């Protein structure tokens, strides 16, 4: 078991309910179509997919497809992260080449090379707070927050010791230069819509 897996297991063992139990209960509930469901610090969040949200996700995925095969790109797929009951359904994820599933069939956060989250009004605090901390703790090399309300992106890179060493803000329309990261490319934001 890696240190990261051990931290996730310890976080789950201190609680009366596990992430798996929480997700099993959610699967039995009637979640409205078009809603994203995830668990952040033990709290269930459901947020509707809006056109603006989806257009930004699709734009990022299309740009990533120029470099990455489809099998390495994930969207809205549960991945457990360090911290108290964190089971995220990230908007866009790039998995490492050859990443294998865990024993229970899920993806391992240690194999995540890139995450992009598109802000929704009701869950923005998660993306800027607990998710930012969990991604840094998991040492996700690149975390991009696209905020259609502010018309800007935050790019967090080079995680060390549970924090990102670099954080850069860029307005929609500016390029996100990620060539010095494992992603090794430039993401364009000129077609990201605003809300």
PAZAPA-4460 file (N, C-alpha, C; in steps of 0.05 Angstrom, whole numbers, plus 32768, in hexadecimal, padded with zeros to 4 digits):
% residues 195
    n_x    n_y    n_z   ca_x   ca_y   ca_z    c_x    c_y    c_z   seq   type   mol
   8011   7FE9   8000   8000   8000   8000   8012   8019   8000     1      X     A
   800C   802C   7FEE   801C   8044   7FED   8015   8056   8004     2      X     A
   8025   806B   8009   801F   807E   801E   8004   808B   8019     3      X     A
   7FFF   8092   8000   7FE6   809F   7FF8   7FCE   808D   7FFE     4      X     A
   7FD0   8073   7FF6   7FBA   8060   7FFB   7FB6   805D   8019     5      X     A
   7FCC   805D   8028   7FCA   805A   8045   7FBC   8072   8051     6      X     A
   7FC1   808A   8048   7FB3   80A2   8052   7F95   80A1   804C     7      X     A
   7F8F   8098   8034   7F72   8096   802D   7F65   8082   803E     8      X     A
   7F72   806B   8043   7F66   8056   8053   7F63   805F   8070     9      X     A
   7F77   806E   807B   7F75   8078   8096   7F5E   808C   8098    10      X     A
   7F5B   809D   8084   7F45   80B1   8085   7F2B   80A3   8086    11      X     A
   7F28   808D   8077   7F0F   807E   8076   7F0A   806E   808F    12      X     A
   7F20   8064   809B   7F1C   8052   80B2   7F13   8061   80CB    13      X     A
   7F17   807B   80CC   7F0F   808B   80E3   7EF2   8092   80E3    14      X     A
   7EE3   808A   80CF   7EC7   8093   80CC   7EB5   807B   80CF    15      X     A
   7E9C   8081   80D5   7E88   806B   80D8   7E7E   8062   80BD    16      X     A
   7E81   8073   80A8   7E79   806B   808D   7E91   8070   807B    17      X     A
   7E93   805F   8067   7EA9   8061   8054   7E9F   806F   803A    18      X     A
   7EB2   8077   802A   7EAB   8082   8010   7E9C   806E   7FFF    19      X     A
   7EA4   8055   8000   7E96   8041   7FF0   7E79   803F   7FF9    20      X     A
   7E75   803F   8013   7E59   803D   801E   7E49   8056   8015    21      X     A
   7E55   806D   8016   7E47   8085   800E   7E40   8084   7FF0    22      X     A
   7E52   807C   7FE0   7E4D   807A   7FC3   7E38   8064   7FBD    23      X     A
   7E39   804E   7FCC   7E25   8039   7FC8   7E09   8044   7FCE    24      X     A
   7E06   8054   7FE3   7DEC   8060   7FE9   7DE4   8074   7FD4    25      X     A
   7DF7   8083   7FCA   7DF1   8096   7FB5   7DE7   8089   7F9B    26      X     A
   7DF3   8072   7F95   7DEB   8063   7F7D   7DCE   805A   7F7E    27      X     A
   7DC4   8056   7F96   7DA8   804D   7F99   7D95   8064   7F99    28      X     A
   7D9F   807D   7F9A   7D8D   8094   7F9A   7D88   809E   7F7E    29      X     A
   7D71   80AA   7F7A   7D6A   80B4   7F5F   7D78   80CF   7F5B    30      X     A
   7D90   80CE   7F4F   7D9F   80E7   7F49   7D94   80F2   7F2E    31      X     A
   7D8C   810B   7F2D   7D81   8115   7F14   7D96   8114   7EFE    32      X     A
   7D8D   810F   7EE6   7D9F   810E   7ECF   7DAB   812A   7ECB    33      X     A
   7DC5   812A   7EC4   7DD3   8143   7EBF   7DE0   814E   7ED8    34      X     A
   7DDF   813F   7EEE   7DEC   8148   7F07   7E05   8139   7F0C    35      X     A
   7E19   8147   7F16   7E32   813B   7F1E   7E31   8136   7F3C    36      X     A
   7E3A   811F   7F46   7E39   8119   7F62   7E56   8112   7F6B    37      X     A
   7E5E   811E   7F81   7E78   8117   7F8D   7E77   811C   7FAB    38      X     A
   7E8B   8111   7FB9   7E8D   8114   7FD5   7EA6   8123   7FDC    39      X     A
   7EA4   8139   7FEA   7EBA   814A   7FF2   7EBA   814C   8010    40      X     A
   7ECF   8142   801D   7ED1   8142   803A   7EB8   8137   8047    41      X     A
   7EAE   8121   803C   7E97   8114   8048   7E7C   8120   8042    42      X     A
   7E7B   8135   8033   7E61   8142   802C   7E5B   813C   800E    43      X     A
   7E42   8134   8009   7E3A   812E   7FEE   7E32   8148   7FE0    44      X     A
   7E3C   814C   7FC8   7E35   8163   7FB7   7E2A   815A   7F9D    45      X     A
   7E13   8166   7F96   7E07   8161   7F7B   7E05   817C   7F6E    46      X     A
   7E10   817D   7F55   7E0E   8197   7F47   7E07   8191   7F2A    47      X     A
   7DF5   81A2   7F1F   7DEC   819D   7F03   7E02   81A5   7EEF    48      X     A
   7E03   8197   7EDA   7E15   819E   7EC4   7E08   81B4   7EB4    49      X     A
   7E15   81CB   7EB2   7E0B   81E1   7EA2   7E19   81E1   7E87    50      X     A
   7E0D   81EF   7E73   7E19   81F1   7E59   7E36   81FC   7E5A    51      X     A
   7E39   8212   7E69   7E53   821E   7E6B   7E67   820B   7E77    52      X     A
   7E5F   81FE   7E8C   7E70   81EA   7E99   7E79   81D4   7E85    53      X     A
   7E66   81C9   7E77   7E6C   81B3   7E64   7E7D   81BD   7E4D    54      X     A
   7E78   81D5   7E43   7E88   81DF   7E2D   7EA6   81E2   7E34    55      X     A
   7EAB   81EB   7E4C   7EC7   81EE   7E55   7ED4   81D2   7E58    56      X     A
   7EC5   81BF   7E64   7ECF   81A4   7E67   7ED6   8199   7E4B    57      X     A
   7EC3   819B   7E39   7EC7   8190   7E1E   7EDF   819D   7E10    58      X     A
   7EE2   81B7   7E13   7EF9   81C5   7E07   7F13   81BA   7E12    59      X     A
   7F15   81B6   7E2C   7F2D   81AC   7E38   7F32   818F   7E2E    60      X     A
   7F1E   817F   7E2D   7F21   8163   7E24   7F2A   8162   7E07    61      X     A
   7F1E   8173   7DF6   7F26   8174   7DD9   7F43   817C   7DD6    62      X     A
   7F4D   818F   7DE6   7F69   8197   7DE5   7F7B   8180   7DEF    63      X     A
   7F73   8173   7E04   7F83   815D   7E0E   7F84   8145   7DFB    64      X     A
   7F6F   8141   7DEC   7F6E   812A   7DD9   7F83   812D   7DC3    65      X     A
   7F8D   8145   7DBE   7FA3   8149   7DAB   7FBC   813B   7DB4    66      X     A
   7FBF   8136   7DCE   7FD7   8129   7DD8   7FD2   810E   7DE5    67      X     A
   7FBB   810B   7DF1   7FB5   80F3   7E01   7FA0   80E1   7DF5    68      X     A
   7FA4   80C7   7DF7   7F8E   80B5   7DEE   7F76   80B6   7E00    69      X     A
   7F5F   80B1   7DF5   7F46   80B2   7E04   7F47   80A3   7E1E    70      X     A
   7F54   808B   7E1E   7F54   807A   7E36   7F62   8088   7E4E    71      X     A
   7F73   809C   7E4A   7F80   80AA   7E60   7F70   80C1   7E6A    72      X     A
   7F5B   80C9   7E5C   7F4A   80E0   7E64   7F31   80D6   7E72    73      X     A
   7F2B   80E2   7E89   7F13   80DB   7E99   7F04   80F5   7E9F    74      X     A
   7EE9   80F1   7EA2   7ED8   8107   7EAB   7EC2   80FC   7EBB    75      X     A
   7EBE   8108   7ED2   7EA8   8101   7EE4   7EAA   80E3   7EED    76      X     A
   7EC3   80DA   7EF2   7EC8   80BF   7EFB   7ED3   80C1   7F18    77      X     A
   7EC8   80B1   7F2A   7ED0   80B2   7F46   7EEE   80AA   7F49    78      X     A
   7EFC   80BC   7F57   7F17   80B6   7F5F   7F19   80BF   7F7C    79      X     A
   7F23   80AE   7F8E   7F25   80B5   7FAA   7F40   80C3   7FAF    80      X     A
   7F3E   80D8   7FC0   7F56   80E8   7FC6   7F5B   80E9   7FE4    81      X     A
   7F73   80F1   7FEC   7F79   80F3   8008   7F67   8107   8017    82      X     A
   7F64   8103   8031   7F54   8115   8041   7F3B   8106   804A    83      X     A
   7F29   8114   8057   7F11   8108   8063   7EFC   8103   804E    84      X     A
   7EF8   80E9   8047   7EE3   80E0   8035   7EE1   80F1   801B    85      X     A
   7EF6   80F0   800B   7EF7   80FF   7FF2   7EF5   80EC   7FDA    86      X     A
   7EDE   80EC   7FCE   7ED9   80DC   7FB5   7ED0   80F0   7FA0    87      X     A
   7EE3   80FA   7F90   7EDE   810F   7F7C   7ED6   8103   7F61    88      X     A
   7EC5   8112   7F53   7EBE   810B   7F37   7EC8   8123   7F27    89      X     A
   7EE1   8124   7F22   7EEF   813A   7F15   7EE4   8140   7EF9    90      X     A
   7EE3   815A   7EF2   7ED9   8161   7ED8   7EEA   8156   7EC1    91      X     A
   7F04   8159   7EC3   7F17   814D   7EB0   7F2F   8143   7EBE    92      X     A
   7F37   812A   7EB7   7F4F   811E   7EC4   7F5F   8111   7EAE    93      X     A
   7F7A   8114   7EB0   7F8C   8105   7E9F   7F9B   80F1   7EB1    94      X     A
   7F98   80D7   7EAA   7FA5   80C2   7EB9   7FC1   80BC   7EAD    95      X     A
   7FD3   80B3   7EBD   7FEE   80AC   7EB4   7FED   8094   7EA1    96      X     A
   7FFF   8093   7E8F   8002   807D   7E7C   8004   8063   7E8C    97      X     A
   7FF5   804F   7E85   7FF6   8035   7E93   7FE9   8034   7EAE    98      X     A
   7FDA   8048   7EB5   7FCD   8049   7ED0   7FBA   8031   7ED2    99      X     A
   7FBC   8023   7EE8   7FAA   800C   7EEC   7F94   8013   7F00   100      X     A
   7F80   8003   7F00   7F6A   8007   7F13   7F72   7FFB   7F2E   101      X     A
   7F66   8005   7F43   7F6B   7FFA   7F5E   7F5D   7FDF   7F60   102      X     A
   7F61   7FD1   7F76   7F55   7FB7   7F7A   7F36   7FB8   7F78   103      X     A
   7F2B   7FCF   7F80   7F0E   7FD2   7F80   7F04   7FDE   7F65   104      X     A
   7F16   7FDF   7F51   7F0E   7FE7   7F36   7F0E   8005   7F30   105      X     A
   7F18   8015   7F43   7F18   8032   7F3F   7F34   803B   7F37   106      X     A
   7F35   8055   7F30   7F4E   8062   7F29   7F5C   806B   7F42   107      X     A
   7F77   806B   7F42   7F87   8074   7F59   7F90   8091   7F55   108      X     A
   7F8C   80A1   7F6A   7F93   80BD   7F67   7FB1   80C2   7F63   109      X     A
   7FC2   80AF   7F6A   7FDF   80B1   7F65   7FE6   80AF   7F47   110      X     A
   7FD2   80A6   7F37   7FD7   80A5   7F1A   7FCB   80BD   7F0A   111      X     A
   7FC1   80D0   7F19   7FB6   80E8   7F0C   7FCC   80FC   7F05   112      X     A
   7FCD   8104   7EEC   7FE1   8118   7EE3   7FD6   8134   7EE0   113      X     A
   7FBB   8136   7EDD   7FAF   8150   7ED7   7F92   814F   7EE0   114      X     A
   7F89   8165   7EEC   7F6D   8168   7EF4   7F64   8183   7EEC   115      X     A
   7F4C   8185   7EE0   7F3F   819F   7EDB   7F23   819E   7EE8   116      X     A
   7F1D   81B3   7EF7   7F03   81B6   7F02   7EF7   81D0   7EF7   117      X     A
   7EDE   81CF   7EEF   7ED0   81E7   7EE6   7EBD   81EF   7EFD   118      X     A
   7EC0   8208   7F05   7EB1   8212   7F1C   7E93   8212   7F18   119      X     A
   7E84   8209   7F2C   7E67   820C   7F2D   7E62   821C   7F46   120      X     A
   7E4E   822D   7F45   7E49   8240   7F5C   7E47   8231   7F77   121      X     A
   7E38   821C   7F77   7E33   820E   7F91   7E4B   81FE   7F9C   122      X     A
   7E5E   81F9   7F8B   7E75   81E8   7F94   7E90   81F5   7F91   123      X     A
   7E91   820E   7F8A   7EAA   821D   7F86   7EBD   821B   7F9E   124      X     A
   7EB2   821C   7FB6   7EC3   821B   7FCE   7ED2   8201   7FCF   125      X     A
   7EC6   81EB   7FC5   7ED4   81D1   7FC5   7EEC   81D1   7FB2   126      X     A
   7EE9   81DD   7F9A   7EFE   81DD   7F87   7F16   81EE   7F90   127      X     A
   7F10   8204   7F9D   7F25   8216   7FA7   7F30   820E   7FC3   128      X     A
   7F22   81FC   7FD1   7F2A   81F5   7FEC   7F31   81D8   7FEF   129      X     A
   7F1E   81C6   7FF7   7F25   81AA   7FFD   7F31   819B   7FE5   130      X     A
   7F26   81A0   7FCD   7F31   8192   7FB6   7F4D   819B   7FB0   131      X     A
   7F52   81B5   7FB1   7F6D   81BF   7FAD   7F81   81B2   7FC0   132      X     A
   7F79   81AF   7FDA   7F8A   81A2   7FEE   7F8E   8184   7FE8   133      X     A
   7F78   8177   7FE0   7F7A   815A   7FDB   7F8B   8154   7FC2   134      X     A
   7F88   8164   7FAD   7F98   8160   7F95   7FB6   8165   7F9B   135      X     A
   7FBC   8179   7FAC   7FD7   817E   7FB3   7FE2   8168   7FC4   136      X     A
   7FD2   815E   7FD7   7FDB   8147   7FE8   7FE0   812E   7FD7   137      X     A
   7FD0   812A   7FC3   7FD3   8113   7FB1   7FE9   8118   7F9C   138      X     A
   7FF5   8130   7F9D   800A   8137   7F8A   8002   8136   7F6D   139      X     A
   7FEA   813F   7F68   7FE0   8142   7F4C   7FF1   8158   7F40   140      X     A
   8000   8153   7F2A   8013   8167   7F20   8006   8181   7F15   141      X     A
   7FEE   817F   7F0A   7FE1   8197   7EFF   7FC4   8197   7F07   142      X     A
   7FBB   81AD   7F13   7F9F   81B1   7F1A   7F96   81CC   7F0E   143      X     A
   7F83   81CB   7EFC   7F78   81E4   7EF0   7F5C   81E8   7EF9   144      X     A
   7F56   8200   7F03   7F3B   8208   7F0B   7F32   821D   7EF6   145      X     A
   7F1D   8216   7EE8   7F12   8229   7ED4   7EF8   8235   7EE0   146      X     A
   7EF8   824F   7EE3   7EE2   825D   7EF0   7ED3   826F   7EDC   147      X     A
   7EBC   8265   7ED1   7EAE   8275   7EBD   7EA0   828E   7EC9   148      X     A
   7E9E   8290   7EE3   7E91   82A8   7EEF   7EA6   82BE   7EF1   149      X     A
   7EBF   82B8   7EF6   7ED4   82CC   7EF7   7EE2   82CF   7EDC   150      X     A
   7EDE   82BB   7ECA   7EEC   82BB   7EB1   7F0A   82B8   7EB3   151      X     A
   7F11   82A5   7EC5   7F2E   82A0   7ECA   7F33   8283   7ED1   152      X     A
   7F4C   827C   7ECE   7F56   8262   7ED6   7F6B   8265   7EEB   153      X     A
   7F6D   8252   7EFD   7F83   824F   7F10   7F91   8236   7F09   154      X     A
   7FAC   8237   7F07   7FBC   8220   7F00   7FCE   821B   7F18   155      X     A
   7FCB   8203   7F24   7FDB   81FB   7F3B   7FED   81E4   7F33   156      X     A
   8007   81E7   7F37   801A   81D3   7F2E   8030   81CE   7F43   157      X     A
   8040   81BA   7F3E   8058   81B4   7F4E   8051   81B0   7F6C   158      X     A
   803F   819C   7F72   8038   8197   7F8E   804F   818B   7F9E   159      X     A
   8051   8195   7FB6   8066   818B   7FC9   805B   818E   7FE5   160      X     A
   805D   817A   7FF5   8055   817C   8011   8038   8184   8015   161      X     A
   8026   817C   8004   800A   8182   8007   8002   819E   7FFD   162      X     A
   8014   81AC   7FF0   800E   81C6   7FE5   8019   81C8   7FC9   163      X     A
   800D   81DA   7FB9   8018   81DE   7F9E   802C   81F5   7F9F   164      X     A
   8043   81F0   7F93   8059   8204   7F94   8052   821C   7F82   165      X     A
   8043   8217   7F6C   803C   822D   7F5A   801E   822F   7F56   166      X     A
   8015   8248   7F56   7FF9   824E   7F50   7FF9   8266   7F3E   167      X     A
   7FED   8263   7F26   7FEC   8279   7F13   7FD0   827E   7F0B   168      X     A
   7FC8   8297   7F09   7FAD   829F   7F00   7FB0   82A9   7EE3   169      X     A
   7F9C   82A1   7ED2   7F9B   82AA   7EB6   7F7E   82AF   7EAF   170      X     A
   7F7A   82C5   7EA1   7F5F   82CC   7E98   7F57   82BA   7E81   171      X     A
   7F3D   82B5   7E7E   7F34   82A7   7E66   7F3D   82B7   7E4E   172      X     A
   7F48   82A9   7E3A   7F53   82B6   7E23   7F72   82B3   7E23   173      X     A
   7F7E   82AF   7E3A   7F9B   82AB   7E3C   7FA1   828D   7E3A   174      X     A
   7FB9   8287   7E31   7FC1   826B   7E30   7FCC   8262   7E4B   175      X     A
   7FC7   8248   7E51   7FD2   823C   7E69   7FEA   822C   7E61   176      X     A
   8002   8236   7E66   801B   8229   7E5F   8022   8213   7E73   177      X     A
   801D   81FA   7E6B   8022   81E3   7E7D   8039   81D2   7E72   178      X     A
   804A   81DF   7E62   8060   81D0   7E55   8076   81C7   7E69   179      X     A
   8077   81D4   7E81   808B   81CC   7E95   807F   81B8   7EA9   180      X     A
   8068   81AC   7EA2   805B   8199   7EB4   805A   817E   7EA4   181      X     A
   8052   8168   7EB2   804F   814F   7EA3   803B   8150   7E8C   182      X     A
   8029   8163   7E8D   8015   8166   7E77   8024   816E   7E5D   183      X     A
   8037   8180   7E5F   8048   8188   7E49   803A   8194   7E31   184      X     A
   8025   81A5   7E37   8018   81B3   7E21   800D   81CE   7E2A   185      X     A
   8001   81DC   7E17   7FF5   81F6   7E1C   7FD7   81F3   7E19   186      X     A
   7FC7   81FB   7E2D   7FAA   81FA   7E2A   7FA0   8216   7E23   187      X     A
   7F90   8218   7E0F   7F84   8231   7E07   7F69   8235   7E15   188      X     A
   7F64   824E   7E1D   7F4B   8254   7E2B   7F3A   8268   7E1C   189      X     A
   7F42   826F   7E04   7F34   8284   7DF6   7F17   827D   7DEF   190      X     A
   7F10   8263   7DEF   7EF4   825C   7DE8   7EE4   8254   7E01   191      X     A
   7EF0   8257   7E19   7EE2   8251   7E32   7ECB   8266   7E35   192      X     A
   7EB2   825D   7E37   7E9C   8270   7E3B   7E9B   8279   7E58   193      X     A
   7E8E   8290   7E5C   7E8A   829B   7E77   7E6D   8298   7E7F   194      X     A
   7E69   8297   7E99   7E4D   8297   7EA4   7E48   82B2   7EB0   195      X     A
***
